[in-house]
Each structure stands twice: as C-alpha cells, then as structure tokens.
Amino acid sequence: MFQPDLFAAAARVVPEAAPPAPQLDLPAVLNRLSETCERPRYSFMVLQLIAQASDRTGWAGPWIERNGHRVSVRDWLSDALTPVARRDPRRKSLAARARADLEKAGALPVDPEAAERAIEAEVQHRIRLSGRTNVSRAVSELVRAGLVRRHYQGFRVDHHNRGAQRHAVYAVTEEARLALQTGA
C-alpha cells in the first residue's frame, strides 16, 4: 500500500534565532567563578595567568619560555603562584617535615649552609608538586565554568592509558578573554 502524503514535502520550519547572549564582563566572570569554583580567587588568578601566557592564537602551552628555559605551562603557573604560599604558616611545618625526611634518608649535608640549601630545595620541590595539583584542580573548575578549554599534546595522547609524557595546553575562551581585557 502506498501512502502519498508520507513523501510530500513538509513545510519548512525555521527555528527562531536565540536572543544573543549578553556579553560577558568582569563581574559576570567573577560571578560564574563564585558559583562554579571551590576557590574562586585562586581560580581567577590562574585564569589571569593563562590569559597572560597565551600567545596570539589564544593558547598557552605546552611550553612557556622563562629565563631562556622551556618550562611546562603547569610548572610555570605553579611557580607564578608560589609567592601566594610564602605567607602560609604551613610552610614552616613543611620545612620541618622536609628536614626530617632528609635526615631519615641520610641525605642531609653536615654543613649547616648546605643543609639549609638542601632543605629549601626540597621545600620548593614539594611546593611545586602541590602547586601543580592545585593548578590542575583550578583549571578543571575553569573548564567546567566554560572559561577555559584544555587539551593535551605529547606522547600517547589518544592511547587508552593516557599518562606518559602528556603536556597540558590551555586556552581562555574568547568571551572570557574579552572580559578580562575590558575589565583591566
């Protein structure tokens, strides 16, 4: 049996255009961060640093030139935010734990000046590791807020075991970049 109206040209339905989204401004960025992020101030600092580090294509990473050396974007962000942690009272307890761990491992030099340098190097190493974790968490929140895009470059990006020498690349979205520029 043939049903002629089944193949008849249907009236073309044109959807109404959505009203344009209001342009994002700095207060709207801060509002979005406060709704989405656990630590909105820290996330805002990370957003500003990513915007500062991004090149003319808008992408930051996987490497940042710093004092003639290539540094991963996560390490650069972590190092840039390290001064915020200097005032943290936990830094003294971190130094005490680093001293105890170096003594336990037998790696603490006998010379007091060399010992202080070794302790400071260990503290800096631990702060960088912690900072990398904090930066990753903040970037995940920024991605969730729709202010940053992230992808990875490096070895085995699309492999099922996605570790192994991948480096993050971040981009501030166009609307967030414009809000940061006009809000400055």
NUZA-537320 format. One record per residue (C-alpha): x, y, z; residue in one letter; residue number from 1. Coordinates in steps of 0.001 Angstrom, whole numbers, plus 524288, in hexadecimal, padded with zeros to 5 digits. Example, Ala and Ser with C-alpha at 12.3 -4.5 7.8 and 13.67 -1.06 7.14 Angstrom:
+-------+-------+-------+------+-----+
:    xx :    yy :    zz : code : pos :
+-------+-------+-------+------+-----+
: 8300C : 7EE6C : 81E78 :    A :   1 :
: 83566 : 7FBDC : 81BE4 :    S :   2 :
+-------+-------+-------+------+-----+
END
This chain:
+-------+-------+-------+------+-----+
:    xx :    yy :    zz : code : pos :
+-------+-------+-------+------+-----+
: 80000 : 80000 : 80000 :    M :   1 :
: 80532 : 80D81 : 7FC4F :    F :   2 :
: 80309 : 81947 : 804DA :    Q :   3 :
: 804C5 : 8259D : 7FC99 :    P :   4 :
: 8054C : 82F6F : 807A8 :    D :   5 :
: 810BD : 82847 : 80DD0 :    L :   6 :
: 819D1 : 82D67 : 8034B :    F :   7 :
: 813A3 : 83AC0 : 801A6 :    A :   8 :
: 81C5F : 84649 : 803F4 :    A :   9 :
: 81AC6 : 84A92 : 811E4 :    A :  10 :
: 81984 : 858CC : 81501 :    A :  11 :
: 826D4 : 85DF7 : 81864 :    R :  12 :
: 827BD : 86208 : 82678 :    V :  13 :
: 831B3 : 86C81 : 8293D :    V :  14 :
: 83541 : 86D4B : 83788 :    P :  15 :
: 8352C : 87A8C : 83DB9 :    E :  16 :
: 84289 : 88005 : 84018 :    A :  17 :
: 84667 : 87FA2 : 84E46 :    A :  18 :
: 84843 : 88CE4 : 85442 :    P :  19 :
: 856A2 : 89057 : 854AB :    P :  20 :
: 85D09 : 88CC8 : 86169 :    A :  21 :
: 860D9 : 89884 : 8695B :    P :  22 :
: 86F27 : 89B9C : 867E0 :    Q :  23 :
: 87710 : 89697 : 87339 :    L :  24 :
: 87D3C : 8A12D : 87B8D :    D :  25 :
: 88670 : 8A041 : 88716 :    L :  26 :
: 87BBF : 89FF4 : 89186 :    P :  27 :
: 87508 : 8950B : 889E8 :    A :  28 :
: 881D9 : 88D71 : 8896C :    V :  29 :
: 8836E : 88F0C : 8981E :    L :  30 :
: 87553 : 88B01 : 89A46 :    N :  31 :
: 8771A : 87EDC : 891F3 :    R :  32 :
: 8838E : 87B78 : 8994E :    L :  33 :
: 87CF2 : 87D22 : 8A681 :    S :  34 :
: 871F7 : 8740C : 8A23D :    E :  35 :
: 87AB8 : 869B8 : 89C20 :    T :  36 :
: 88795 : 86983 : 8A380 :    C :  37 :
: 88B50 : 8655E : 8B12D :    E :  38 :
: 895D8 : 86FDA : 8B1AA :    R :  39 :
: 8914E : 87AB3 : 8A87F :    P :  40 :
: 89C71 : 88428 : 8ABB2 :    R :  41 :
: 8A6C5 : 87A00 : 8A8B9 :    Y :  42 :
: 89F9E : 8760A : 89C4F :    S :  43 :
: 89EF6 : 88449 : 89828 :    F :  44 :
: 8ADB2 : 8859C : 89A0B :    M :  45 :
: 8AFCC : 87963 : 891CD :    V :  46 :
: 8A6A1 : 87EC1 : 88757 :    L :  47 :
: 8AE0E : 88BAD : 88700 :    Q :  48 :
: 8BB36 : 884C0 : 885FA :    L :  49 :
: 8B67D : 87BE2 : 87AFF :    I :  50 :
: 8B164 : 887D1 : 873BD :    A :  51 :
: 8BE7E : 88E8A : 875CE :    Q :  52 :
: 8C631 : 882BB : 87117 :    A :  53 :
: 8BDD8 : 88000 : 86522 :    S :  54 :
: 8C380 : 8838D : 85805 :    D :  55 :
: 8BC62 : 88A6F : 84D10 :    R :  56 :
: 8B4F5 : 87DE3 : 849EB :    T :  57 :
: 8AF88 : 87DFE : 857AB :    G :  58 :
: 8B63D : 87168 : 85BE9 :    W :  59 :
: 8BFDE : 8704F : 8672C :    A :  60 :
: 8C8F4 : 864BA : 86758 :    G :  61 :
: 8CD97 : 85A74 : 86711 :    P :  62 :
: 8DA20 : 86211 : 86962 :    W :  63 :
: 8DCB2 : 86FC1 : 86E81 :    I :  64 :
: 8E9B1 : 876A1 : 86C51 :    E :  65 :
: 8EF1C : 87B22 : 8795F :    R :  66 :
: 8FCBC : 880A9 : 87B34 :    N :  67 :
: 90150 : 879BA : 86EF8 :    G :  68 :
: 8FBE2 : 86C8B : 87360 :    H :  69 :
: 8EFD3 : 8652B : 86F1A :    R :  70 :
: 8E6A7 : 86248 : 87A60 :    V :  71 :
: 8D9C6 : 85AFC : 879A2 :    S :  72 :
: 8CDEA : 863BA : 87AEE :    V :  73 :
: 8C9CE : 85CD5 : 88788 :    R :  74 :
: 8D72E : 85F0A : 88DA1 :    D :  75 :
: 8D71E : 86D33 : 88925 :    W :  76 :
: 8C9BC : 86F73 : 88F2D :    L :  77 :
: 8CDCF : 86886 : 89BA1 :    S :  78 :
: 8DA44 : 87098 : 89CAD :    D :  79 :
: 8D2E8 : 87D26 : 899D3 :    A :  80 :
: 8C97C : 87A3F : 8A4F1 :    L :  81 :
: 8D412 : 87609 : 8AE99 :    T :  82 :
: 8D54A : 88397 : 8B4DB :    P :  83 :
: 8C733 : 88234 : 8B957 :    V :  84 :
: 8CB6D : 87666 : 8C181 :    A :  85 :
: 8D723 : 87D2D : 8C7BA :    R :  86 :
: 8CEB4 : 8834E : 8D223 :    R :  87 :
: 8C82D : 87671 : 8D52A :    D :  88 :
: 8CB94 : 871CE : 8E2FF :    P :  89 :
: 8CBA3 : 863E5 : 8DDDC :    R :  90 :
: 8D868 : 86707 : 8D6E5 :    R :  91 :
: 8DFDD : 8661A : 8E3D9 :    K :  92 :
: 8DA24 : 858CD : 8E6C2 :    S :  93 :
: 8DD4B : 854B5 : 8D8CC :    L :  94 :
: 8EB7D : 858B3 : 8DB04 :    A :  95 :
: 8EBCD : 850E9 : 8E7B1 :    A :  96 :
: 8E658 : 844DE : 8E0C9 :    R :  97 :
: 8F01D : 8468E : 8D5A4 :    A :  98 :
: 8FB4F : 84765 : 8DF81 :    R :  99 :
: 8F682 : 83B1B : 8E677 :    A : 100 :
: 8F502 : 833AF : 8D9A4 :    D : 101 :
: 90298 : 837B2 : 8D507 :    L : 102 :
: 9086F : 833B1 : 8E22D :    E : 103 :
: 90147 : 826B1 : 8E1BD :    K : 104 :
: 90630 : 8241F : 8D3E7 :    A : 105 :
: 913FC : 82815 : 8D7C5 :    G : 106 :
: 9140F : 83289 : 8CD32 :    A : 107 :
: 9158A : 83E69 : 8D610 :    L : 108 :
: 9231E : 84468 : 8D4B4 :    P : 109 :
: 92B4F : 8468D : 8E0EF :    V : 110 :
: 92E96 : 85496 : 8DD3E :    D : 111 :
: 923B0 : 85D5C : 8E2B3 :    P : 112 :
: 9234D : 86634 : 8D6AA :    E : 113 :
: 922CB : 85AA7 : 8CD62 :    A : 114 :
: 9185D : 85478 : 8D5FC :    A : 115 :
: 90FFC : 860CC : 8D537 :    E : 116 :
: 9117D : 86114 : 8C668 :    R : 117 :
: 90DAD : 852B1 : 8C590 :    A : 118 :
: 901D6 : 854F5 : 8CE41 :    I : 119 :
: 8FDBF : 860E1 : 8C655 :    E : 120 :
: 8FF3D : 85935 : 8B99D :    A : 121 :
: 8F6D5 : 84E40 : 8BF27 :    E : 122 :
: 8EC99 : 857FA : 8C3DE :    V : 123 :
: 8EC49 : 85E5C : 8B65B :    Q : 124 :
: 8EACB : 850FB : 8B00B :    H : 125 :
: 8DF69 : 84D7A : 8B8F7 :    R : 126 :
: 8D903 : 85AB7 : 8B6EF :    I : 127 :
: 8DA08 : 85906 : 8A832 :    R : 128 :
: 8D3C1 : 84B8E : 8A8D0 :    L : 129 :
: 8C8D3 : 850C1 : 8B146 :    S : 130 :
: 8C78D : 85CA8 : 8A881 :    G : 131 :
: 8C63E : 8542C : 89C67 :    R : 132 :
: 8BB12 : 84CE9 : 8A2EB :    T : 133 :
: 8B486 : 859A4 : 8A6E1 :    N : 134 :
: 8B61C : 85F3A : 89928 :    V : 135 :
: 8B042 : 852F8 : 8930E :    S : 136 :
: 8A4B1 : 853AB : 89C4B :    R : 137 :
: 8A2A6 : 86230 : 89982 :    A : 138 :
: 8A380 : 86007 : 88AC8 :    V : 139 :
: 8997F : 8550D : 88BBE :    S : 140 :
: 89066 : 85E8B : 892A1 :    E : 141 :
: 89307 : 868EE : 88839 :    L : 142 :
: 88FE5 : 85F01 : 87D92 :    V : 143 :
: 88359 : 85B81 : 884B7 :    R : 144 :
: 88012 : 86A0C : 88586 :    A : 145 :
: 881E4 : 86B40 : 876CE :    G : 146 :
: 88CED : 8752E : 877DB :    L : 147 :
: 89856 : 86C91 : 8738D :    V : 148 :
: 89A3D : 861A3 : 869BF :    R : 149 :
: 8A47A : 85728 : 86C1C :    R : 150 :
: 8AAE6 : 84CCA : 863FE :    H : 151 :
: 8B76B : 84517 : 864A8 :    Y : 152 :
: 8C326 : 843F3 : 85BC3 :    Q : 153 :
: 8CDAF : 839E6 : 85C3A :    G : 154 :
: 8D013 : 82B77 : 85BFF :    F : 155 :
: 8C43C : 8227D : 85BDC :    R : 156 :
: 8B9B7 : 82CD3 : 85C8F :    V : 157 :
: 8AEDC : 82409 : 857AA :    D : 158 :
: 8B3BE : 8176D : 85DBD :    H : 159 :
: 8AAF1 : 81035 : 8675B :    H : 160 :
: 8B566 : 811DD : 871D3 :    N : 161 :
: 8B631 : 82088 : 870A4 :    R : 162 :
: 8C1C3 : 823EB : 8794E :    G : 163 :
: 8CF7D : 823C2 : 8744B :    A : 164 :
: 8D555 : 830D1 : 870C4 :    Q : 165 :
: 8C902 : 83843 : 86D61 :    R : 166 :
: 8C97D : 846E5 : 86F28 :    H : 167 :
: 8BDCF : 84F95 : 87172 :    A : 168 :
: 8BA3D : 85AAD : 86853 :    V : 169 :
: 8B05D : 864C7 : 86CED :    Y : 170 :
: 8A866 : 86F15 : 865D7 :    A : 171 :
: 8A017 : 879B6 : 86BB0 :    V : 172 :
: 8931D : 87A3F : 86479 :    T : 173 :
: 890BF : 88619 : 85BFF :    E : 174 :
: 8860B : 88B8F : 864BB :    E : 175 :
: 88E73 : 88A29 : 870EB :    A : 176 :
: 89A36 : 89025 : 86A0F :    R : 177 :
: 8922B : 89BF5 : 865F3 :    L : 178 :
: 88CA2 : 89D6A : 873AB :    A : 179 :
: 89A4B : 89D0B : 8797E :    L : 180 :
: 89F56 : 8A709 : 86FB2 :    Q : 181 :
: 8942F : 8B09C : 87175 :    T : 182 :
: 893F6 : 8AEC5 : 88025 :    G : 183 :
: 8A251 : 8B1F7 : 881C8 :    A : 184 :
+-------+-------+-------+------+-----+
END
